[in-house]
Amino acid sequence: MQTNTSEGIVAVSAKKLAYDASQIQVLEGLEPVRKRPGMYIGSTGPEGLNRMIKELADNAIDEVIAGQATKLEIVIHADGSVTVSDDGRGIPVEKHPKTGKSTLETVLTMLHAGGKFGSGGYKVSSGLHGVGSSVVNALSDHLKVIVKRDGWQWSQQYKRGLPLGPVKKGPPANETGTLITFHPDNTVFTSIDFDYEWVTNYLRHQAYLTKGVKASVHDQRSGLSYAFYFEGGIESYVRHLNTGKEPLDEDIFYVDKEMDGGVIEIALQYSDSFTDTVMAFANNVYNPDGGSHLTGFKTSLTRVINDYARKNGLIKEKEENLSGEDCREGLTAVILVKIPDPQFEGQTKNKLGNPEVRGYVEQIMNEWFAYYLEEHPAIGRKIVNKGLLAARARKAARAARESIIRKGVLEGSGLPGKLADCSSRDPHNSELYIVEGDSAGGSAKSGRDSKTQAILPLRGKVLNVERARLDKMLANNEIVTLIKALGVGIEEQFDVSGLRYGRVIIMTDADVDGSHISTLLLTFFFRHMRPIIDGGHLYLAKPPLFELLKPGRKSSIFIYDEKQLNEILDKEIASRRSEAKKIEGTSDERFKQAGFAEQKRYKGLGEMNAEQLWDTTMNPENRVLVQVRLEDAEKADAIFNKLMGTEVELRKNFIQTRAKFVKDLDI
């Protein structure tokens, strides 16, 4: 019998294969982690590597939350190893009654062994599965742990999860704490180069969420170091999130209350922004999909603001209440709950499921936010007026949407006239190029594969949606055309399942104007069509900067960046001179030395004919596409606010701090 596979024809015997007890494999100890590391840390790439630090650091943060520690220190060593230390109680070292081994060895060698299963070790913790320390041990080619407790220093070493000896008693120690140094196994990870910026961002978040903790990182590879300490906790976090925005008032609402063995913290402030930033955390774990704590917060916020507005005559008797969207426009809020037994949806902890937490958050908001508005009538009036403006804009947007729907512009069977659609109706096999300008659009239409590639040329620079509400967006022809072409709708009608193309590719000139247009479009997708980014559908085309041609040759060499250009020139010059060394000189001299008859620098896609555009930027076999991924929504929000918001000083500082990195400036 033969079966066809994607890799050719494979012969398969018709004889039945034996299947009995001998085929059942039982993995013991930490073997499952080394066999399937992605199940425990997500991936064996950079994300999983950095997760190793987080697993250990989370344990230190749990000690701080428990009131047993005040500092967390991370050191990235020159040899690629990392040390994570705290001044907590230290992992117990006495013999464990169930395993018969040292408790320290039990924690580091057994999955689901820890003090976070309701035995009294931790009242509140972020690590609930007891796999963090043992997983790090399993995926390290070497790990050493030092524990200070009971007046002594204790240590033990491991290799790929296996102890190299028993726990050793060392010199006396007056202080307490845990210090773990590990070196990731390079046979497991694609790279063992830790990301200093990732570690810094992680510590910043933890310092905001755990007021009073001193969190620091030192990178011995570069000499960089940073330390964080925020006495204000999430109050400081809200102020940080609102950097670059104009707050309605400098005062920040903050409440911190105990509820049934847990703690609820809420901080919020309004700004002049048209979007909202509401971040929900449970036991210091970010919940991007929200959950019961976020639901309770939103419900109570809308109720309290409407009750306050009616009580003070800011909304008339016959007027409708403000919607939840109206009440949240311009809101920046952080909700942090610390509870003994959080119920997350899966290992990713994206959503909190505890139903009782909704009631706790509602109760606190109903009482304390209402009290805050009564005590701060000027702020209360500003918040209500902000909501009333949002409501009027929402009604105007609805009217604008209904108007263009009646005209058949936004919905219906018709597509935008300027869209050159592809013949394929399968989103998995089709892609949309959003092209800058009619000239480039013409070349793209002529050179494309009409079966799978659609072209949408946009005229000029699209609207900056960072400074516009929906009603203004729907009055912009280019924005409406884009919404229509994508097929997903907008705002309340948005549905990513209607996306007509598996890839949406922004293709702009490799100059300042092209970069500006790309940023404007990225702002639009981030603010109003995030699921397209989250689904991995958005890309940036990378057109070439240079074309090189040798004498007597018809084919060109296309270069996509300065680094690639210099590498090719160095290689050609060295081969002609039979010496592999870099040749200095002006650009023209280097081109001649490399034997090129002609070189051309492209400034715009319109300079290419249809064949060149296909060969360099649209042919799937040759083109370079950069996928747009959202790794840090908070950081992305800050960047878009900085680059596209109303605060000029922030953009000025951004330009000044990066001016020294500019090599070629298009003026």
GIFENKA-V336939 format. One record per residue. N is the residue number from 0. PHI is phi in degrees with one decimal (none if undefined). PSI is psi in whole degrees, 0 to 359 (999 if undefined). Layout:
n:N phi:PHI psi:PSI
n:N phi:PHI psi:PSI
This chain:
n:0 phi:none psi:140
n:1 phi:-123.8 psi:143
n:2 phi:-127.1 psi:143
n:3 phi:-86.6 psi:136
n:4 phi:-126.7 psi:172
n:5 phi:-65.4 psi:346
n:6 phi:-109.6 psi:18
n:7 phi:116.1 psi:192
n:8 phi:-94.7 psi:127
n:9 phi:-116.8 psi:128
n:10 phi:-78.2 psi:132
n:11 phi:-127.1 psi:127
n:12 phi:-69.0 psi:141
n:13 phi:-76.9 psi:349
n:14 phi:-68.8 psi:136
n:15 phi:-65.9 psi:136
n:16 phi:-80.4 psi:144
n:17 phi:-67.8 psi:138
n:18 phi:-141.5 psi:101
n:19 phi:-143.5 psi:194
n:20 phi:-59.4 psi:332
n:21 phi:-68.1 psi:341
n:22 phi:-86.0 psi:353
n:23 phi:-89.1 psi:116
n:24 phi:-100.0 psi:131
n:25 phi:-109.1 psi:118
n:26 phi:-94.2 psi:129
n:27 phi:-112.5 psi:161
n:28 phi:56.8 psi:235
n:29 phi:-97.9 psi:9
n:30 phi:-56.9 psi:319
n:31 phi:-59.2 psi:327
n:32 phi:-67.7 psi:315
n:33 phi:-72.2 psi:333
n:34 phi:-75.7 psi:319
n:35 phi:-134.4 psi:69
n:36 phi:-60.8 psi:329
n:37 phi:-61.4 psi:333
n:38 phi:-67.1 psi:337
n:39 phi:-107.7 psi:331
n:40 phi:-126.3 psi:10
n:41 phi:91.5 psi:314
n:42 phi:-164.6 psi:170
n:43 phi:-104.2 psi:15
n:44 phi:-92.2 psi:198
n:45 phi:-58.3 psi:323
n:46 phi:-62.5 psi:314
n:47 phi:-68.2 psi:323
n:48 phi:-60.4 psi:310
n:49 phi:-66.1 psi:332
n:50 phi:-62.1 psi:333
n:51 phi:-59.4 psi:317
n:52 phi:-64.1 psi:316
n:53 phi:-60.7 psi:319
n:54 phi:-58.9 psi:319
n:55 phi:-77.1 psi:319
n:56 phi:-66.5 psi:327
n:57 phi:-60.5 psi:323
n:58 phi:-63.3 psi:321
n:59 phi:-66.1 psi:319
n:60 phi:-63.0 psi:324
n:61 phi:-62.3 psi:326
n:62 phi:-65.9 psi:322
n:63 phi:-67.1 psi:314
n:64 phi:-59.9 psi:325
n:65 phi:-76.1 psi:357
n:66 phi:79.7 psi:19
n:67 phi:-107.8 psi:356
n:68 phi:-145.5 psi:160
n:69 phi:-128.4 psi:350
n:70 phi:-142.8 psi:153
n:71 phi:-135.3 psi:126
n:72 phi:-124.8 psi:135
n:73 phi:-125.1 psi:129
n:74 phi:-124.2 psi:124
n:75 phi:-97.8 psi:114
n:76 phi:-83.9 psi:162
n:77 phi:-64.0 psi:333
n:78 phi:-86.0 psi:5
n:79 phi:93.9 psi:355
n:80 phi:-82.1 psi:166
n:81 phi:-135.3 psi:139
n:82 phi:-113.4 psi:129
n:83 phi:-119.2 psi:123
n:84 phi:-136.5 psi:155
n:85 phi:-145.4 psi:171
n:86 phi:-110.6 psi:38
n:87 phi:-80.7 psi:203
n:88 phi:-74.6 psi:340
n:89 phi:85.9 psi:140
n:90 phi:-65.6 psi:133
n:91 phi:-57.5 psi:147
n:92 phi:-115.8 psi:349
n:93 phi:-67.3 psi:164
n:94 phi:-64.0 psi:134
n:95 phi:-81.5 psi:132
n:96 phi:-62.9 psi:333
n:97 phi:-90.3 psi:318
n:98 phi:-90.0 psi:337
n:99 phi:77.6 psi:0
n:100 phi:-104.0 psi:171
n:101 phi:-57.9 psi:142
n:102 phi:-59.9 psi:324
n:103 phi:-59.2 psi:312
n:104 phi:-66.2 psi:323
n:105 phi:-60.3 psi:314
n:106 phi:-63.1 psi:323
n:107 phi:-89.9 psi:352
n:108 phi:-125.0 psi:355
n:109 phi:-122.9 psi:131
n:110 phi:-68.3 psi:147
n:111 phi:60.4 psi:35
n:112 phi:-116.8 psi:119
n:113 phi:-177.0 psi:181
n:114 phi:-100.1 psi:27
n:115 phi:-121.2 psi:29
n:116 phi:-114.4 psi:28
n:117 phi:87.4 psi:15
n:118 phi:-89.9 psi:4
n:119 phi:100.1 psi:355
n:120 phi:-67.0 psi:320
n:121 phi:-137.2 psi:129
n:122 phi:-75.8 psi:321
n:123 phi:-135.8 psi:136
n:124 phi:-153.4 psi:158
n:125 phi:-94.8 psi:331
n:126 phi:-91.7 psi:111
n:127 phi:-106.8 psi:348
n:128 phi:-100.9 psi:353
n:129 phi:64.0 psi:30
n:130 phi:-114.4 psi:350
n:131 phi:-56.2 psi:298
n:132 phi:-63.9 psi:319
n:133 phi:-67.8 psi:325
n:134 phi:-66.7 psi:317
n:135 phi:-60.5 psi:318
n:136 phi:-62.2 psi:316
n:137 phi:-63.9 psi:327
n:138 phi:-100.6 psi:16
n:139 phi:-111.1 psi:138
n:140 phi:-76.8 psi:344
n:141 phi:-155.6 psi:137
n:142 phi:-143.9 psi:137
n:143 phi:-128.0 psi:133
n:144 phi:-120.6 psi:136
n:145 phi:-122.7 psi:127
n:146 phi:-119.7 psi:134
n:147 phi:-114.4 psi:114
n:148 phi:-167.7 psi:162
n:149 phi:57.3 psi:26
n:150 phi:83.4 psi:5
n:151 phi:-136.7 psi:164
n:152 phi:-104.1 psi:131
n:153 phi:-121.5 psi:147
n:154 phi:-146.2 psi:157
n:155 phi:-157.5 psi:147
n:156 phi:-120.6 psi:151
n:157 phi:-136.3 psi:156
n:158 phi:-132.7 psi:116
n:159 phi:48.4 psi:43
n:160 phi:89.6 psi:351
n:161 phi:-103.2 psi:132
n:162 phi:-67.7 psi:139
n:163 phi:-89.2 psi:357
n:164 phi:173.6 psi:177
n:165 phi:-74.9 psi:172
n:166 phi:-65.9 psi:130
n:167 phi:-105.8 psi:137
n:168 phi:-87.6 psi:127
n:169 phi:-108.1 psi:210
n:170 phi:-72.3 psi:165
n:171 phi:-62.1 psi:152
n:172 phi:-141.8 psi:127
n:173 phi:-81.7 psi:326
n:174 phi:-91.3 psi:177
n:175 phi:-125.5 psi:162
n:176 phi:152.0 psi:176
n:177 phi:-129.5 psi:136
n:178 phi:-131.8 psi:119
n:179 phi:-120.9 psi:126
n:180 phi:-114.3 psi:125
n:181 phi:-134.6 psi:151
n:182 phi:-121.3 psi:116
n:183 phi:-62.2 psi:147
n:184 phi:-78.4 psi:116
n:185 phi:-74.0 psi:354
n:186 phi:-84.9 psi:351
n:187 phi:-101.6 psi:315
n:188 phi:-96.0 psi:146
n:189 phi:-68.0 psi:332
n:190 phi:-150.8 psi:146
n:191 phi:-116.3 psi:33
n:192 phi:-97.6 psi:102
n:193 phi:-68.8 psi:147
n:194 phi:-94.9 psi:108
n:195 phi:-59.1 psi:319
n:196 phi:-64.2 psi:320
n:197 phi:-61.3 psi:315
n:198 phi:-62.0 psi:318
n:199 phi:-62.0 psi:315
n:200 phi:-63.8 psi:319
n:201 phi:-61.1 psi:313
n:202 phi:-65.3 psi:322
n:203 phi:-59.2 psi:314
n:204 phi:-60.5 psi:313
n:205 phi:-64.2 psi:325
n:206 phi:-68.8 psi:323
n:207 phi:-65.1 psi:321
n:208 phi:-84.4 psi:348
n:209 phi:-128.5 psi:83
n:210 phi:-62.5 psi:137
n:211 phi:97.8 psi:348
n:212 phi:-82.7 psi:142
n:213 phi:-101.7 psi:109
n:214 phi:-113.6 psi:130
n:215 phi:-139.5 psi:154
n:216 phi:-135.8 psi:140
n:217 phi:-133.4 psi:125
n:218 phi:-104.5 psi:104
n:219 phi:-69.6 psi:342
n:220 phi:-67.4 psi:321
n:221 phi:-113.8 psi:346
n:222 phi:85.5 psi:0
n:223 phi:-75.7 psi:147
n:224 phi:-152.4 psi:156
n:225 phi:-154.6 psi:147
n:226 phi:-135.5 psi:148
n:227 phi:-129.5 psi:142
n:228 phi:-157.3 psi:117
n:229 phi:-125.7 psi:105
n:230 phi:-65.6 psi:330
n:231 phi:-81.4 psi:350
n:232 phi:60.6 psi:231
n:233 phi:-71.0 psi:343
n:234 phi:-61.4 psi:314
n:235 phi:-64.0 psi:326
n:236 phi:-62.9 psi:313
n:237 phi:-60.7 psi:317
n:238 phi:-61.8 psi:321
n:239 phi:-64.5 psi:316
n:240 phi:-64.3 psi:333
n:241 phi:-92.3 psi:9
n:242 phi:-58.5 psi:128
n:243 phi:91.5 psi:350
n:244 phi:-101.5 psi:157
n:245 phi:-96.2 psi:105
n:246 phi:-68.7 psi:149
n:247 phi:-65.4 psi:330
n:248 phi:-156.2 psi:148
n:249 phi:-68.9 psi:338
n:250 phi:-70.9 psi:143
n:251 phi:-117.1 psi:129
n:252 phi:-73.0 psi:131
n:253 phi:-144.4 psi:135
n:254 phi:-138.8 psi:143
n:255 phi:-140.4 psi:106
n:256 phi:-134.3 psi:145
n:257 phi:-87.6 psi:139
n:258 phi:-141.4 psi:113
n:259 phi:49.0 psi:53
n:260 phi:85.2 psi:357
n:261 phi:-122.8 psi:181
n:262 phi:-130.7 psi:135
n:263 phi:-115.8 psi:123
n:264 phi:-120.7 psi:134
n:265 phi:-138.3 psi:133
n:266 phi:-134.7 psi:139
n:267 phi:-151.9 psi:154
n:268 phi:-156.4 psi:144
n:269 phi:-100.5 psi:148
n:270 phi:-132.1 psi:183
n:271 phi:-82.6 psi:7
n:272 phi:-68.3 psi:159
n:273 phi:-96.6 psi:357
n:274 phi:-116.8 psi:169
n:275 phi:-119.1 psi:151
n:276 phi:-128.5 psi:104
n:277 phi:-122.2 psi:117
n:278 phi:-115.5 psi:128
n:279 phi:-113.9 psi:134
n:280 phi:-131.0 psi:146
n:281 phi:-127.8 psi:119
n:282 phi:51.8 psi:45
n:283 phi:71.0 psi:6
n:284 phi:-97.9 psi:125
n:285 phi:-70.5 psi:133
n:286 phi:-112.7 psi:89
n:287 phi:-61.1 psi:333
n:288 phi:-94.8 psi:10
n:289 phi:75.7 psi:231
n:290 phi:134.4 psi:199
n:291 phi:-64.3 psi:325
n:292 phi:-67.9 psi:322
n:293 phi:-71.2 psi:321
n:294 phi:-61.4 psi:314
n:295 phi:-62.1 psi:320
n:296 phi:-63.7 psi:311
n:297 phi:-62.7 psi:316
n:298 phi:-61.1 psi:312
n:299 phi:-68.8 psi:319
n:300 phi:-56.7 psi:312
n:301 phi:-63.5 psi:318
n:302 phi:-65.3 psi:313
n:303 phi:-63.9 psi:316
n:304 phi:-65.5 psi:318
n:305 phi:-67.2 psi:320
n:306 phi:-63.1 psi:318
n:307 phi:-65.1 psi:318
n:308 phi:-63.9 psi:318
n:309 phi:-72.5 psi:321
n:310 phi:-62.6 psi:327
n:311 phi:-103.3 psi:13
n:312 phi:70.9 psi:19
n:313 phi:-83.1 psi:338
n:314 phi:-120.7 psi:125
n:315 phi:-71.6 psi:162
n:316 phi:-58.4 psi:321
n:317 phi:-89.8 psi:355
n:318 phi:-82.3 psi:149
n:319 phi:-77.5 psi:157
n:320 phi:-65.4 psi:158
n:321 phi:-70.1 psi:142
n:322 phi:-79.6 psi:171
n:323 phi:-61.2 psi:321
n:324 phi:-64.0 psi:321
n:325 phi:-63.0 psi:317
n:326 phi:-70.8 psi:338
n:327 phi:-99.6 psi:357
n:328 phi:-63.9 psi:126
n:329 phi:80.9 psi:5
n:330 phi:-83.9 psi:136
n:331 phi:-121.2 psi:122
n:332 phi:-143.1 psi:148
n:333 phi:-127.3 psi:126
n:334 phi:-113.7 psi:124
n:335 phi:-128.1 psi:118
n:336 phi:-114.4 psi:139
n:337 phi:-123.6 psi:108
n:338 phi:-129.2 psi:154
n:339 phi:-65.8 psi:324
n:340 phi:-135.4 psi:72
n:341 phi:-69.5 psi:141
n:342 phi:-111.2 psi:101
n:343 phi:-92.4 psi:157
n:344 phi:-86.9 psi:94
n:345 phi:82.8 psi:175
n:346 phi:-65.0 psi:333
n:347 phi:-71.0 psi:339
n:348 phi:59.7 psi:35
n:349 phi:-71.9 psi:336
n:350 phi:-142.9 psi:136
n:351 phi:-90.4 psi:132
n:352 phi:-107.6 psi:351
n:353 phi:-57.6 psi:112
n:354 phi:-65.9 psi:329
n:355 phi:-67.4 psi:335
n:356 phi:-65.4 psi:326
n:357 phi:-57.3 psi:315
n:358 phi:-64.1 psi:320
n:359 phi:-60.9 psi:312
n:360 phi:-64.7 psi:317
n:361 phi:-60.1 psi:315
n:362 phi:-60.5 psi:315
n:363 phi:-67.7 psi:316
n:364 phi:-65.0 psi:317
n:365 phi:-57.5 psi:321
n:366 phi:-83.4 psi:307
n:367 phi:-85.3 psi:326
n:368 phi:-72.3 psi:323
n:369 phi:-62.4 psi:318
n:370 phi:-63.1 psi:319
n:371 phi:-61.2 psi:315
n:372 phi:-64.9 psi:322
n:373 phi:-66.1 psi:323
n:374 phi:-80.5 psi:342
n:375 phi:-128.0 psi:69
n:376 phi:-60.4 psi:328
n:377 phi:-65.2 psi:317
n:378 phi:-67.3 psi:317
n:379 phi:-57.3 psi:317
n:380 phi:-66.5 psi:319
n:381 phi:-63.2 psi:319
n:382 phi:-64.9 psi:316
n:383 phi:-64.9 psi:317
n:384 phi:-63.3 psi:322
n:385 phi:-60.5 psi:317
n:386 phi:-65.9 psi:322
n:387 phi:-65.6 psi:321
n:388 phi:-63.6 psi:319
n:389 phi:-63.7 psi:321
n:390 phi:-65.0 psi:318
n:391 phi:-65.0 psi:320
n:392 phi:-65.5 psi:323
n:393 phi:-64.5 psi:318
n:394 phi:-67.1 psi:321
n:395 phi:-64.7 psi:321
n:396 phi:-65.9 psi:321
n:397 phi:-63.8 psi:318
n:398 phi:-64.9 psi:319
n:399 phi:-65.0 psi:319
n:400 phi:-65.4 psi:316
n:401 phi:-63.6 psi:325
n:402 phi:-65.6 psi:313
n:403 phi:-75.4 psi:337
n:404 phi:-67.6 psi:318
n:405 phi:-60.3 psi:326
n:406 phi:-81.9 psi:356
n:407 phi:75.5 psi:21
n:408 phi:-85.7 psi:316
n:409 phi:-93.4 psi:327
n:410 phi:-128.9 psi:173
n:411 phi:105.3 psi:184
n:412 phi:-82.4 psi:338
n:413 phi:-73.7 psi:149
n:414 phi:-111.7 psi:160
n:415 phi:-56.6 psi:141
n:416 phi:-61.9 psi:327
n:417 phi:-81.1 psi:353
n:418 phi:-79.2 psi:122
n:419 phi:-94.9 psi:96
n:420 phi:-77.5 psi:163
n:421 phi:-93.5 psi:163
n:422 phi:-79.4 psi:334
n:423 phi:-71.2 psi:139
n:424 phi:-109.4 psi:9
n:425 phi:-95.0 psi:112
n:426 phi:-56.4 psi:331
n:427 phi:-68.5 psi:337
n:428 phi:-113.7 psi:12
n:429 phi:-128.0 psi:155
n:430 phi:-145.1 psi:149
n:431 phi:-112.6 psi:125
n:432 phi:-97.1 psi:118
n:433 phi:-92.5 psi:111
n:434 phi:-111.6 psi:140
n:435 phi:-81.3 psi:116
n:436 phi:87.2 psi:154
n:437 phi:-73.2 psi:326
n:438 phi:-67.0 psi:313
n:439 phi:-65.1 psi:324
n:440 phi:-61.7 psi:322
n:441 phi:-65.3 psi:316
n:442 phi:-63.9 psi:320
n:443 phi:-64.9 psi:319
n:444 phi:-64.0 psi:321
n:445 phi:-74.5 psi:326
n:446 phi:-95.3 psi:351
n:447 phi:-72.7 psi:170
n:448 phi:-92.2 psi:102
n:449 phi:-66.2 psi:346
n:450 phi:-72.6 psi:320
n:451 phi:-119.7 psi:350
n:452 phi:-116.3 psi:122
n:453 phi:-103.2 psi:149
n:454 phi:-124.0 psi:129
n:455 phi:-125.6 psi:100
n:456 phi:-78.8 psi:136
n:457 phi:-112.3 psi:137
n:458 phi:-92.4 psi:123
n:459 phi:70.6 psi:196
n:460 phi:-92.1 psi:129
n:461 phi:-70.1 psi:166
n:462 phi:-61.4 psi:139
n:463 phi:-78.8 psi:100
n:464 phi:-74.8 psi:349
n:465 phi:-64.2 psi:337
n:466 phi:-115.3 psi:21
n:467 phi:-138.0 psi:139
n:468 phi:-82.1 psi:175
n:469 phi:-61.4 psi:324
n:470 phi:-62.2 psi:322
n:471 phi:-71.9 psi:324
n:472 phi:-62.8 psi:318
n:473 phi:-74.5 psi:352
n:474 phi:-91.8 psi:359
n:475 phi:-99.1 psi:120
n:476 phi:-61.2 psi:319
n:477 phi:-66.3 psi:320
n:478 phi:-65.7 psi:315
n:479 phi:-62.4 psi:318
n:480 phi:-60.7 psi:317
n:481 phi:-64.3 psi:315
n:482 phi:-58.8 psi:315
n:483 phi:-64.0 psi:316
n:484 phi:-64.8 psi:321
n:485 phi:-70.2 psi:325
n:486 phi:81.8 psi:18
n:487 phi:-106.1 psi:354
n:488 phi:76.0 psi:192
n:489 phi:-149.9 psi:148
n:490 phi:52.8 psi:239
n:491 phi:-60.9 psi:331
n:492 phi:-89.2 psi:0
n:493 phi:-64.6 psi:131
n:494 phi:-146.7 psi:106
n:495 phi:-65.1 psi:339
n:496 phi:-66.1 psi:343
n:497 phi:-85.5 psi:2
n:498 phi:-58.8 psi:125
n:499 phi:-85.3 psi:349
n:500 phi:-134.3 psi:136
n:501 phi:-71.0 psi:331
n:502 phi:-124.8 psi:131
n:503 phi:-113.0 psi:115
n:504 phi:-115.8 psi:119
n:505 phi:-85.5 psi:120
n:506 phi:-123.6 psi:103
n:507 phi:-125.1 psi:168
n:508 phi:-63.5 psi:153
n:509 phi:-87.4 psi:54
n:510 phi:-139.5 psi:187
n:511 phi:-62.8 psi:314
n:512 phi:-62.5 psi:319
n:513 phi:-62.4 psi:319
n:514 phi:-64.5 psi:322
n:515 phi:-64.4 psi:316
n:516 phi:-64.2 psi:319
n:517 phi:-58.9 psi:317
n:518 phi:-65.3 psi:321
n:519 phi:-61.6 psi:316
n:520 phi:-69.1 psi:321
n:521 phi:-63.3 psi:322
n:522 phi:-60.5 psi:316
n:523 phi:-61.2 psi:312
n:524 phi:-66.1 psi:320
n:525 phi:-66.9 psi:317
n:526 phi:-79.2 psi:328
n:527 phi:-125.7 psi:349
n:528 phi:-140.3 psi:47
n:529 phi:-54.4 psi:320
n:530 phi:-58.6 psi:335
n:531 phi:-68.1 psi:321
n:532 phi:-70.3 psi:312
n:533 phi:-60.1 psi:328
n:534 phi:-81.2 psi:0
n:535 phi:75.2 psi:27
n:536 phi:-95.3 psi:346
n:537 phi:-99.5 psi:134
n:538 phi:-136.0 psi:159
n:539 phi:-114.5 psi:127
n:540 phi:-77.6 psi:145
n:541 phi:-116.6 psi:94
n:542 phi:-73.3 psi:158
n:543 phi:-72.0 psi:153
n:544 phi:-94.9 psi:328
n:545 phi:-133.1 psi:153
n:546 phi:-126.3 psi:127
n:547 phi:-114.4 psi:139
n:548 phi:-136.1 psi:128
n:549 phi:-91.3 psi:155
n:550 phi:-58.1 psi:136
n:551 phi:78.3 psi:359
n:552 phi:-104.3 psi:141
n:553 phi:-91.8 psi:333
n:554 phi:-84.7 psi:145
n:555 phi:-102.9 psi:159
n:556 phi:-108.3 psi:123
n:557 phi:-101.8 psi:133
n:558 phi:-114.7 psi:135
n:559 phi:-102.5 psi:346
n:560 phi:-158.8 psi:169
n:561 phi:-62.6 psi:322
n:562 phi:-62.4 psi:314
n:563 phi:-62.9 psi:321
n:564 phi:-60.4 psi:311
n:565 phi:-63.6 psi:322
n:566 phi:-63.1 psi:317
n:567 phi:-68.0 psi:317
n:568 phi:-62.7 psi:315
n:569 phi:-59.6 psi:317
n:570 phi:-64.4 psi:315
n:571 phi:-67.2 psi:318
n:572 phi:-64.8 psi:316
n:573 phi:-63.6 psi:320
n:574 phi:-67.8 psi:326
n:575 phi:-73.9 psi:331
n:576 phi:-101.5 psi:358
n:577 phi:58.9 psi:34
n:578 phi:-146.0 psi:125
n:579 phi:-86.0 psi:73
n:580 phi:-137.7 psi:155
n:581 phi:-72.7 psi:133
n:582 phi:-100.5 psi:121
n:583 phi:-84.4 psi:162
n:584 phi:144.4 psi:177
n:585 phi:-71.1 psi:165
n:586 phi:-59.1 psi:314
n:587 phi:-60.7 psi:318
n:588 phi:-62.9 psi:319
n:589 phi:-67.7 psi:323
n:590 phi:-62.4 psi:317
n:591 phi:-66.1 psi:316
n:592 phi:-61.9 psi:328
n:593 phi:-80.7 psi:352
n:594 phi:85.9 psi:21
n:595 phi:-91.6 psi:134
n:596 phi:-79.8 psi:333
n:597 phi:-151.9 psi:143
n:598 phi:-138.6 psi:141
n:599 phi:-133.8 psi:133
n:600 phi:-100.6 psi:125
n:601 phi:-88.2 psi:136
n:602 phi:-110.5 psi:338
n:603 phi:-147.0 psi:152
n:604 phi:-65.0 psi:333
n:605 phi:-65.1 psi:343
n:606 phi:-77.1 psi:346
n:607 phi:-94.1 psi:144
n:608 phi:-81.8 psi:177
n:609 phi:-60.4 psi:319
n:610 phi:-66.4 psi:317
n:611 phi:-65.1 psi:318
n:612 phi:-63.5 psi:320
n:613 phi:-65.4 psi:312
n:614 phi:-63.1 psi:322
n:615 phi:-95.3 psi:328
n:616 phi:-128.4 psi:343
n:617 phi:-120.7 psi:340
n:618 phi:-71.3 psi:117
n:619 phi:-56.4 psi:337
n:620 phi:-79.9 psi:337
n:621 phi:-117.4 psi:333
n:622 phi:-67.1 psi:162
n:623 phi:-118.0 psi:117
n:624 phi:-115.1 psi:140
n:625 phi:-112.3 psi:117
n:626 phi:-75.8 psi:135
n:627 phi:-86.7 psi:116
n:628 phi:-120.8 psi:147
n:629 phi:-106.5 psi:101
n:630 phi:-91.5 psi:330
n:631 phi:-143.3 psi:97
n:632 phi:-61.7 psi:323
n:633 phi:-64.3 psi:316
n:634 phi:-67.4 psi:320
n:635 phi:-62.6 psi:319
n:636 phi:-59.2 psi:316
n:637 phi:-65.4 psi:321
n:638 phi:-67.2 psi:314
n:639 phi:-64.4 psi:323
n:640 phi:-65.5 psi:322
n:641 phi:-68.8 psi:313
n:642 phi:-79.6 psi:326
n:643 phi:-117.8 psi:359
n:644 phi:-82.0 psi:193
n:645 phi:-91.2 psi:348
n:646 phi:-82.5 psi:104
n:647 phi:-68.4 psi:323
n:648 phi:-61.3 psi:324
n:649 phi:-64.2 psi:318
n:650 phi:-66.5 psi:322
n:651 phi:-61.0 psi:315
n:652 phi:-65.1 psi:322
n:653 phi:-60.4 psi:315
n:654 phi:-66.5 psi:315
n:655 phi:-63.5 psi:319
n:656 phi:-72.8 psi:341
n:657 phi:-110.6 psi:1
n:658 phi:-61.3 psi:326
n:659 phi:-68.9 psi:344
n:660 phi:-91.5 psi:354
n:661 phi:-79.3 psi:128
n:662 phi:-102.1 psi:311
n:663 phi:-122.1 psi:123
n:664 phi:-113.1 psi:121
n:665 phi:-84.0 psi:120
n:666 phi:-124.1 psi:999
